[in-house]
Amino acid sequence: MIQDTPPTMPTLPADLLARMQKIRQDFLAGLPDRLTQIRQAAEALEGLDGDDATAARADLSRHAHSLAGSGATFGLPDLSVAARVLEGVINRPGAIAPSVLRAAIDGLERTIAGAAPLAPAVDTLPTAPTLSSEGPYRSVYLMQADGAGAEDLADILAAYGYKLTAFPDGDALAAAVADAAPEAIILDVNPHGMIPNATQMTDGKGRKIPTLALSSATGFAARLAAARAGCDAYVVKPPDANALVDHLDRLTERDPDQPLRILIVDDDATLGAYYEMALRSAGMQTRLVTDPLQAVEALYDHNADLMVTDLIMPQCTGFELASVLRQYDGLLALPIVFLTADLDAETHRSAVRTGVDAYLTKPVDLGDLAETVRARARRARQLKALMVRDGLTGAYNHPMIQDLLATEVARAQRDGTDLSFAMLDIDHFKKVNDRYGHGAGDRVIKGLSRLLQQRLRRSDMIGRYGGEEFAVLMPQTKAQDAAERLNLLRQQFSEIPYVHGDTQFQVTFSGGVVGLKPGLDAKALNLTADAALYRAKNAGRNRIELG
């Protein structure tokens, strides 16, 4: 088996590399001006006392602190060291001896002159997750000695967006992984015969490929053996389609359909642009604000999922900014990531007390920045989704799908574009609950929701209307096209087996589809689709009717 190795970051594309190098060059070119600002601030400090001296000293400290954080970020660790020495002189209790201050500034100047030409080039950045080469399908490999049921399993998984390829043994599987790694691996084996860590297979970037064990063994010992072998999930044969796809969905989780939206607040425009480029290369949408007083407006305007902010800024500190944001109900739960050159424990404790979600010390590793921001922003988006999505299926809840219907009708009427709306209902659902129990009924509801979410377009909107009923909004789609697409999904859904004990059963659904016509509003569109669904039920069920 292939050994697990640490992930690596690929070389940057030429255009992105050029932009990153331009940011670095701008930083280097601006160092003489920043040194001049430091000398001017030091001169302004001389002869002052009282509050004026305190303010001038704070301004000088801020300049030194900024260089201490940005120097190593741009490949100049000696610059950061010299700036920290200067910052230490400024922040030392008591009066500052002018000769000591001048010596520290002279040392900074010598470091800038000697270190700038030696700064290394930027050649790596975190990258956005890439989709499978199979396009809308996620590639899954199956190792199964006898191949029994592999074709049926492939048909089931295909309905949920997975392309299954079967291999008879470990050697064939390893060779295929080396040639083109899948997004997940299913091992149909006896877990008791598996060697510890035997399933640690990796892709071309050194990342472990998620592995699922498929076995008829049900006991704890079998699951323990699979876990020790490195399996990430375990499914008992014959596999329930929902259980299997649940695990595959979790193991092959991709970034949200819509890019994460990040606001960066940093008074150093060059450093902020550097962070901005790193997050953009990781697939996020960013906006940079250099004045923290504009942060609230920018957060709402950008609809940000998270804010990254510097700690030491002239207009207000990061702590003060965070405190102000927490006064707004809409920003109370906004994740905040602090970036700072401060290393002391008290600063860290202050960040925690302010309600900051993460605290990264400069120089910031760009990979750490991207992963920290992605994890916090994704979690925040998931928590926000709980307010508008159905807990069982993940589809929009009834109030939200009604709001989206009104919004999309208004948009289509304004832009003169097509819009289709469908109402779907699972056939004989009460019989499923009565015969197999409500747990089985929930699996059927979840199965239909998953099929709709994975096989329809990202622009389509799926809502659980109530019970076993779903609503589907399909922007820029004619009613006939929508009906044909939903009819294909109807056929696929009817072929999916559900398991209850030793029994397998299948379920169908009916649907009514209507296109937006002149004179129809959201309510009329809803009623027309519902009437078409009623006709489909009366015509024998398991069919799609046009309204």
C-alpha positions as CSV (number, residue, x, y, z in Angstrom):
1,M,0.0,0.0,0.0
2,I,1.1,3.6,-0.6
3,Q,2.4,5.3,2.6
4,D,0.7,8.4,4.0
5,T,2.9,11.5,3.5
6,P,2.3,15.1,4.5
7,P,0.3,17.1,1.9
8,T,2.2,19.6,-0.3
9,M,1.2,22.8,-2.0
10,P,1.6,22.9,-5.8
11,T,3.6,25.5,-7.7
12,L,1.6,28.6,-8.4
13,P,0.3,29.4,-11.9
14,A,2.4,32.0,-13.7
15,D,-0.2,34.8,-13.5
16,L,-0.8,34.3,-9.8
17,L,2.9,34.0,-9.1
18,A,3.4,37.3,-11.0
19,R,0.8,39.1,-8.9
20,M,2.3,37.7,-5.7
21,Q,5.8,38.9,-6.8
22,K,4.3,42.3,-7.6
23,I,3.0,42.6,-4.0
24,R,6.4,41.6,-2.6
25,Q,8.1,44.2,-4.8
26,D,5.7,46.9,-3.7
27,F,6.6,46.0,-0.1
28,L,10.3,46.2,-0.8
29,A,10.0,49.4,-2.7
30,G,8.0,51.0,0.2
31,L,10.6,50.2,2.9
32,P,12.6,53.4,2.5
33,D,9.4,55.5,3.0
34,R,8.5,53.4,6.0
35,L,11.9,54.0,7.5
36,T,11.5,57.7,6.9
37,Q,8.1,57.6,8.7
38,I,9.8,55.9,11.7
39,R,12.6,58.6,11.8
40,Q,10.0,61.4,11.6
41,A,8.0,59.8,14.4
42,A,11.1,59.5,16.5
43,E,12.0,63.1,15.9
44,A,8.5,64.1,16.8
45,L,8.8,62.3,20.1
46,E,11.9,64.3,21.3
47,G,11.0,67.2,23.5
48,L,7.4,66.1,24.2
49,D,6.0,65.1,27.6
50,G,2.7,64.1,29.1
51,D,-0.1,62.9,26.9
52,D,1.6,64.2,23.8
53,A,4.6,62.1,24.5
54,T,2.4,59.0,25.1
55,A,0.6,59.5,21.8
56,A,3.8,60.0,19.8
57,R,5.4,57.0,21.5
58,A,2.3,54.9,20.6
59,D,2.5,56.0,17.0
60,L,6.2,55.1,16.8
61,S,5.5,51.7,18.4
62,R,2.8,51.0,15.8
63,H,5.2,51.6,12.9
64,A,7.8,49.3,14.4
65,H,5.2,46.7,15.3
66,S,3.9,46.7,11.7
67,L,7.4,46.0,10.3
68,A,8.0,43.3,12.9
69,G,4.9,41.5,11.6
70,S,5.3,42.0,7.9
71,G,9.1,41.5,7.4
72,A,9.2,37.8,7.9
73,T,5.9,37.4,6.0
74,F,7.7,38.7,2.9
75,G,10.8,36.6,3.4
76,L,12.8,39.1,5.5
77,P,13.2,37.5,9.0
78,D,16.1,39.8,9.9
79,L,13.9,42.8,9.3
80,S,11.4,41.4,11.8
81,V,14.1,40.9,14.3
82,A,15.4,44.4,13.9
83,A,11.9,45.9,14.1
84,R,11.2,43.9,17.3
85,V,14.4,45.3,18.8
86,L,13.2,48.8,18.0
87,E,9.7,48.0,19.4
88,G,11.2,46.7,22.6
89,V,13.2,50.0,23.0
90,I,10.1,52.1,22.5
91,N,7.9,50.0,24.9
92,R,10.5,49.8,27.6
93,P,9.1,51.5,30.8
94,G,10.5,54.9,31.5
95,A,12.0,57.6,29.3
96,I,13.8,56.6,26.1
97,A,17.4,57.6,25.8
98,P,17.7,59.4,22.4
99,S,21.0,57.6,21.6
100,V,19.5,54.2,22.3
101,L,16.5,55.0,20.0
102,R,18.7,56.3,17.2
103,A,20.9,53.2,17.5
104,A,17.9,50.9,17.1
105,I,16.6,52.8,14.1
106,D,20.1,52.8,12.5
107,G,20.2,49.0,13.0
108,L,16.9,48.8,11.3
109,E,18.1,50.8,8.4
110,R,21.2,48.6,8.0
111,T,19.0,45.5,8.0
112,I,16.8,46.9,5.3
113,A,19.7,47.8,3.1
114,G,21.3,44.4,3.5
115,A,18.4,42.0,3.6
116,A,16.0,43.3,0.9
117,P,18.0,42.0,-2.1
118,L,18.2,38.5,-0.5
119,A,14.4,38.1,0.1
120,P,13.2,34.8,-1.4
121,A,10.6,34.5,-4.1
122,V,7.1,33.4,-3.4
123,D,6.4,30.1,-5.2
124,T,3.7,28.3,-3.2
125,L,0.2,29.1,-1.9
126,P,-2.7,27.2,-0.5
127,T,-5.0,26.2,-3.4
128,A,-8.8,25.8,-3.7
129,P,-10.1,22.2,-3.6
130,T,-10.5,20.8,-7.1
131,L,-13.4,18.8,-8.4
132,S,-13.0,15.2,-9.6
133,S,-11.9,14.7,-13.2
134,E,-15.2,13.0,-13.7
135,G,-16.9,16.4,-13.7
136,P,-20.2,16.2,-11.8
137,Y,-19.4,12.6,-10.7
138,R,-17.2,11.7,-7.7
139,S,-14.9,8.8,-8.5
140,V,-15.1,5.9,-6.0
141,Y,-13.0,2.6,-6.2
142,L,-14.4,-0.7,-5.0
143,M,-12.1,-3.7,-4.1
144,Q,-14.2,-6.8,-4.3
145,A,-12.9,-10.3,-5.0
146,D,-15.9,-11.9,-6.6
147,G,-17.5,-8.8,-8.1
148,A,-20.9,-9.9,-6.8
149,G,-23.4,-7.0,-6.8
150,A,-20.8,-4.5,-8.0
151,E,-22.9,-3.5,-11.1
152,D,-26.1,-3.0,-9.0
153,L,-24.1,-0.9,-6.5
154,A,-22.6,1.2,-9.3
155,D,-26.1,1.9,-10.6
156,I,-27.3,3.0,-7.1
157,L,-24.3,5.3,-6.5
158,A,-24.6,6.8,-10.0
159,A,-28.0,8.1,-9.0
160,Y,-26.3,10.1,-6.2
161,G,-23.4,11.4,-8.3
162,Y,-20.7,8.7,-7.7
163,K,-18.9,6.7,-10.4
164,L,-17.9,3.3,-9.1
165,T,-15.0,1.3,-10.6
166,A,-14.4,-2.2,-9.3
167,F,-11.1,-4.0,-8.9
168,P,-10.6,-7.7,-8.0
169,D,-7.6,-7.4,-5.6
170,G,-5.3,-5.0,-3.7
171,D,-2.6,-4.9,-6.4
172,A,-5.1,-3.8,-9.1
173,L,-6.5,-1.2,-6.7
174,A,-3.1,0.2,-5.8
175,A,-2.1,0.4,-9.5
176,A,-5.3,2.3,-10.3
177,V,-4.8,4.7,-7.3
178,A,-1.3,5.4,-8.5
179,D,-2.6,6.2,-12.0
180,A,-5.6,8.3,-10.9
181,A,-6.7,8.6,-7.3
182,P,-10.4,8.4,-6.5
183,E,-12.2,10.5,-3.9
184,A,-13.0,7.5,-1.8
185,I,-12.3,3.7,-1.6
186,I,-14.7,0.9,-0.6
187,L,-13.2,-2.3,0.6
188,D,-15.5,-5.3,0.5
189,V,-13.3,-7.6,2.7
190,N,-13.3,-9.5,5.9
191,P,-12.1,-6.9,8.4
192,H,-10.5,-9.6,10.6
193,G,-8.0,-10.3,7.9
194,M,-6.9,-6.7,7.5
195,I,-3.5,-5.6,8.6
196,P,-3.3,-2.5,10.9
197,N,-2.8,0.7,8.8
198,A,-3.1,-1.3,5.6
199,T,-5.6,1.1,4.0
200,Q,-3.4,4.2,4.3
201,M,-3.5,5.0,0.6
202,T,-2.8,8.6,-0.6
203,D,-3.5,10.7,-3.6
204,G,-0.9,12.6,-5.7
205,K,-0.8,15.4,-3.2
206,G,0.0,13.1,-0.3
207,R,-3.5,13.3,1.2
208,K,-5.1,10.2,2.7
209,I,-7.9,8.8,0.5
210,P,-11.0,8.2,2.7
211,T,-11.7,4.4,3.0
212,L,-15.0,2.7,3.8
213,A,-15.2,-1.0,4.9
214,L,-18.1,-3.1,3.5
215,S,-18.7,-6.3,5.4
216,S,-21.4,-8.7,6.6
217,A,-19.8,-8.8,10.0
218,T,-21.8,-6.7,12.6
219,G,-19.9,-7.0,15.8
220,F,-17.6,-4.5,17.6
221,A,-14.5,-6.7,16.9
222,A,-15.0,-6.4,13.2
223,R,-15.4,-2.6,13.4
224,L,-12.4,-2.3,15.6
225,A,-10.3,-4.3,13.1
226,A,-11.4,-2.1,10.3
227,A,-10.6,1.1,12.3
228,R,-7.2,-0.3,13.1
229,A,-6.6,-0.9,9.4
230,G,-7.3,2.8,8.8
231,C,-10.9,2.6,7.6
232,D,-12.9,5.8,8.1
233,A,-16.3,4.3,8.0
234,Y,-18.1,0.9,8.2
235,V,-21.2,-0.3,6.4
236,V,-22.9,-3.7,6.9
237,K,-24.0,-5.7,3.9
238,P,-26.4,-5.7,2.2
239,P,-25.8,-1.9,2.2
240,D,-28.6,0.5,2.8
241,A,-28.3,3.1,0.0
242,N,-28.9,6.0,2.4
243,A,-26.3,4.7,4.9
244,L,-23.7,4.2,2.2
245,V,-24.2,7.5,0.5
246,D,-24.3,9.3,3.9
247,H,-20.8,8.0,4.6
248,L,-19.6,8.8,1.1
249,D,-21.0,12.3,1.3
250,R,-19.3,12.9,4.6
251,L,-15.9,11.4,3.5
252,T,-15.8,13.3,0.2
253,E,-17.1,16.6,1.5
254,R,-16.3,19.5,-0.8
255,D,-16.3,23.2,-0.3
256,P,-19.7,24.9,-0.3
257,D,-21.2,25.6,-3.7
258,Q,-20.8,29.3,-3.1
259,P,-17.3,30.5,-2.2
260,L,-16.7,31.6,1.3
261,R,-16.7,35.4,1.6
262,I,-14.0,36.9,3.7
263,L,-13.4,40.5,4.8
264,I,-9.7,41.5,5.6
265,V,-9.1,44.6,7.8
266,D,-5.5,45.7,7.8
267,D,-4.1,49.3,7.7
268,D,-1.1,48.0,5.9
269,A,-2.5,47.8,2.3
270,T,0.5,45.8,1.0
271,L,0.3,43.1,3.7
272,G,-3.5,43.0,3.4
273,A,-3.2,42.5,-0.4
274,Y,-0.8,39.6,0.3
275,Y,-3.3,37.9,2.6
276,E,-6.1,38.6,0.2
277,M,-4.2,36.9,-2.7
278,A,-3.5,33.8,-0.5
279,L,-7.2,33.4,0.4
280,R,-8.3,34.0,-3.2
281,S,-5.9,31.3,-4.4
282,A,-7.7,29.0,-1.8
283,G,-11.0,29.6,-3.5
284,M,-12.5,32.4,-1.3
285,Q,-14.0,35.7,-2.3
286,T,-12.2,38.5,-0.4
287,R,-12.5,42.3,0.2
288,L,-9.8,44.4,1.8
289,V,-10.5,47.4,4.0
290,T,-7.6,49.5,5.3
291,D,-9.7,51.7,7.6
292,P,-11.3,49.7,10.4
293,L,-13.9,52.4,10.8
294,Q,-15.4,51.2,7.5
295,A,-15.5,47.5,8.6
296,V,-19.2,47.4,9.7
297,E,-20.4,48.7,6.3
298,A,-18.1,46.5,4.4
299,L,-19.1,43.4,6.4
300,Y,-22.8,43.9,5.5
301,D,-22.0,45.0,1.9
302,H,-19.8,41.9,1.3
303,N,-22.1,39.6,3.2
304,A,-19.0,38.2,4.8
305,D,-18.8,34.8,6.5
306,L,-15.7,35.8,8.5
307,M,-13.4,38.7,9.2
308,V,-9.6,38.6,9.4
309,T,-8.2,41.7,11.2
310,D,-4.8,43.1,12.3
311,L,-4.6,43.8,16.0
312,I,-2.6,47.0,16.0
313,M,-4.1,49.8,13.8
314,P,-4.0,53.6,14.1
315,Q,-7.8,54.3,13.9
316,C,-8.7,51.6,16.5
317,T,-7.3,48.3,17.7
318,G,-8.5,44.9,16.6
319,F,-9.9,44.5,20.2
320,E,-11.9,47.7,19.9
321,L,-13.2,46.7,16.5
322,A,-14.3,43.3,17.7
323,S,-16.1,44.9,20.7
324,V,-18.0,47.3,18.4
325,L,-19.0,44.5,16.0
326,R,-20.4,42.5,18.9
327,Q,-22.9,45.4,19.6
328,Y,-24.7,44.6,16.3
329,D,-27.1,41.7,16.5
330,G,-26.3,40.6,12.9
331,L,-22.6,40.4,13.7
332,L,-22.8,38.8,17.1
333,A,-21.8,35.4,15.8
334,L,-19.4,36.6,13.1
335,P,-16.1,34.6,13.3
336,I,-13.1,36.8,13.8
337,V,-9.5,35.8,13.2
338,F,-6.7,38.1,14.7
339,L,-3.3,38.5,13.0
340,T,-0.6,40.1,15.1
341,A,3.1,40.1,15.9
342,D,2.4,40.2,19.7
343,L,3.5,37.0,21.3
344,D,2.6,37.6,25.0
345,A,0.0,35.5,26.9
346,E,-2.0,38.6,28.0
347,T,-2.7,39.5,24.4
348,H,-3.9,36.0,23.7
349,R,-6.2,36.1,26.8
350,S,-7.6,39.5,25.7
351,A,-8.4,38.0,22.3
352,V,-10.3,35.1,23.9
353,R,-12.2,37.5,26.1
354,T,-13.2,39.6,23.1
355,G,-14.8,36.6,21.5
356,V,-12.2,36.0,18.8
357,D,-12.3,32.6,17.1
358,A,-8.6,32.3,16.2
359,Y,-5.3,34.1,16.8
360,L,-2.4,33.7,14.4
361,T,1.0,35.1,15.1
362,K,3.0,36.9,12.4
363,P,4.7,35.9,10.3
364,V,1.6,34.0,9.3
365,D,2.0,30.8,7.4
366,L,-0.3,31.3,4.4
367,G,-1.4,27.6,4.4
368,D,-2.3,27.9,8.1
369,L,-4.2,31.1,7.4
370,A,-6.2,29.5,4.6
371,E,-7.1,26.4,6.6
372,T,-8.0,28.4,9.7
373,V,-10.2,30.8,7.8
374,R,-11.8,28.0,5.8
375,A,-12.6,25.9,8.8
376,R,-14.1,28.8,10.9
377,A,-16.0,30.3,8.0
378,R,-17.5,27.0,6.9
379,R,-18.6,26.2,10.4
380,A,-20.3,29.6,10.7
381,R,-22.0,29.1,7.4
382,Q,-23.3,25.7,8.5
383,L,-24.6,27.2,11.7
384,K,-26.4,29.9,9.7
385,A,-27.9,27.3,7.5
386,L,-29.5,25.6,10.5
387,M,-31.8,28.6,10.6
388,V,-33.1,28.2,7.1
389,R,-32.8,24.5,6.3
390,D,-34.7,21.4,7.3
391,G,-32.9,19.4,10.0
392,L,-33.6,16.0,8.4
393,T,-32.8,16.6,4.8
394,G,-30.7,19.8,4.6
395,A,-33.1,21.2,2.1
396,Y,-34.5,24.7,2.6
397,N,-37.4,24.7,5.1
398,H,-40.9,25.8,4.2
399,P,-40.6,29.5,5.1
400,M,-37.3,29.8,3.2
401,I,-38.5,28.1,0.0
402,Q,-41.6,30.4,0.0
403,D,-39.3,33.5,0.3
404,L,-37.1,32.1,-2.5
405,L,-40.1,31.5,-4.7
406,A,-41.2,35.1,-4.3
407,T,-37.7,36.4,-4.9
408,E,-37.2,34.3,-8.0
409,V,-40.6,35.2,-9.5
410,A,-39.8,38.9,-9.1
411,R,-36.3,38.4,-10.6
412,A,-37.6,36.4,-13.6
413,Q,-40.4,39.0,-14.3
414,R,-37.9,41.8,-14.0
415,D,-35.3,40.2,-16.3
416,G,-37.7,38.5,-18.6
417,T,-36.2,35.0,-18.0
418,D,-37.8,31.6,-17.6
419,L,-38.6,30.1,-14.3
420,S,-40.0,26.7,-13.4
421,F,-41.5,25.5,-10.1
422,A,-42.3,21.9,-9.2
423,M,-44.1,20.2,-6.3
424,L,-43.1,16.6,-5.6
425,D,-44.7,14.1,-3.3
426,I,-43.5,10.5,-2.3
427,D,-46.2,8.0,-3.3
428,H,-47.9,5.8,-0.7
429,F,-45.6,7.3,2.0
430,K,-48.1,6.4,4.8
431,K,-47.8,2.7,3.8
432,V,-44.0,2.9,4.1
433,N,-44.3,4.3,7.7
434,D,-47.0,1.8,8.6
435,R,-45.1,-1.2,7.2
436,Y,-41.5,-0.4,8.0
437,G,-41.6,2.3,10.7
438,H,-41.0,6.0,10.8
439,G,-37.2,5.4,10.7
440,A,-37.5,3.9,7.3
441,G,-39.8,6.7,6.2
442,D,-37.2,9.3,7.3
443,R,-34.5,7.4,5.2
444,V,-36.8,7.6,2.2
445,I,-37.4,11.3,2.6
446,K,-33.7,11.9,3.1
447,G,-32.9,9.8,0.0
448,L,-35.2,11.8,-2.2
449,S,-33.8,15.1,-0.9
450,R,-30.2,13.9,-1.5
451,L,-31.0,12.8,-5.0
452,L,-32.5,16.2,-5.9
453,Q,-29.6,18.1,-4.3
454,Q,-26.9,16.0,-6.0
455,R,-28.4,15.6,-9.5
456,L,-30.0,19.0,-10.1
457,R,-28.0,22.1,-10.9
458,R,-26.3,24.3,-8.2
459,S,-28.6,27.1,-9.3
460,D,-31.7,25.1,-8.5
461,M,-33.3,25.4,-5.1
462,I,-34.8,22.5,-3.2
463,G,-37.1,22.8,-0.2
464,R,-38.9,20.4,2.1
465,Y,-42.4,21.7,1.8
466,G,-43.8,19.5,4.5
467,G,-43.8,15.8,5.5
468,E,-43.0,13.9,2.3
469,E,-43.5,16.8,0.0
470,F,-40.8,18.8,-1.7
471,A,-40.7,22.0,-3.8
472,V,-38.1,22.7,-6.5
473,L,-37.2,26.1,-8.0
474,M,-35.4,26.0,-11.4
475,P,-34.4,29.4,-12.6
476,Q,-33.8,30.1,-16.3
477,T,-35.5,26.8,-17.2
478,K,-38.6,26.2,-19.4
479,A,-41.3,24.0,-17.9
480,Q,-40.8,21.2,-20.5
481,D,-37.1,21.0,-19.8
482,A,-37.8,20.9,-16.0
483,A,-40.3,18.2,-16.4
484,E,-37.9,16.0,-18.5
485,R,-35.1,16.5,-15.9
486,L,-37.4,15.6,-13.0
487,N,-38.8,12.6,-14.9
488,L,-35.3,11.2,-15.2
489,L,-34.8,11.6,-11.5
490,R,-38.2,9.9,-10.9
491,Q,-37.0,6.9,-12.8
492,Q,-33.7,6.8,-10.9
493,F,-35.4,7.2,-7.5
494,S,-37.8,4.3,-8.3
495,E,-34.8,1.9,-8.8
496,I,-33.0,2.6,-5.5
497,P,-33.5,-0.2,-2.9
498,Y,-34.1,0.6,0.7
499,V,-33.3,-2.0,3.4
500,H,-35.4,-2.8,6.4
501,G,-34.2,-5.8,8.3
502,D,-34.1,-8.7,5.7
503,T,-36.5,-6.9,3.4
504,Q,-35.7,-4.6,0.5
505,F,-38.3,-2.2,-0.9
506,Q,-38.5,0.6,-3.5
507,V,-40.5,3.8,-3.5
508,T,-41.7,6.3,-6.2
509,F,-42.7,9.9,-6.3
510,S,-45.1,12.0,-8.3
511,G,-44.7,15.6,-9.4
512,G,-46.3,18.7,-10.9
513,V,-44.3,21.2,-12.9
514,V,-45.3,24.7,-14.0
515,G,-43.5,27.5,-15.8
516,L,-43.9,31.2,-15.0
517,K,-46.4,32.8,-17.3
518,P,-47.6,36.4,-17.6
519,G,-50.0,37.3,-14.9
520,L,-48.9,34.6,-12.5
521,D,-47.5,35.6,-9.1
522,A,-45.7,33.4,-6.6
523,K,-48.9,32.2,-5.0
524,A,-50.6,31.4,-8.3
525,L,-47.4,29.5,-9.5
526,N,-47.5,27.5,-6.3
527,L,-51.2,26.6,-6.6
528,T,-50.8,25.7,-10.3
529,A,-47.9,23.3,-9.5
530,D,-49.9,21.8,-6.7
531,A,-52.8,21.2,-9.0
532,A,-50.5,19.4,-11.5
533,L,-49.2,17.2,-8.7
534,Y,-52.8,16.3,-7.8
535,R,-53.5,15.3,-11.4
536,A,-50.3,13.1,-11.4
537,K,-51.6,11.4,-8.2
538,N,-55.0,10.8,-9.7
539,A,-53.5,9.5,-13.0
540,G,-51.8,6.5,-11.2
541,R,-48.8,8.1,-9.4
542,N,-45.2,7.7,-10.3
543,R,-45.4,10.3,-13.0
544,I,-44.7,14.0,-13.7
545,E,-47.5,16.3,-15.0
546,L,-47.1,19.7,-16.6
547,G,-49.3,22.5,-15.3
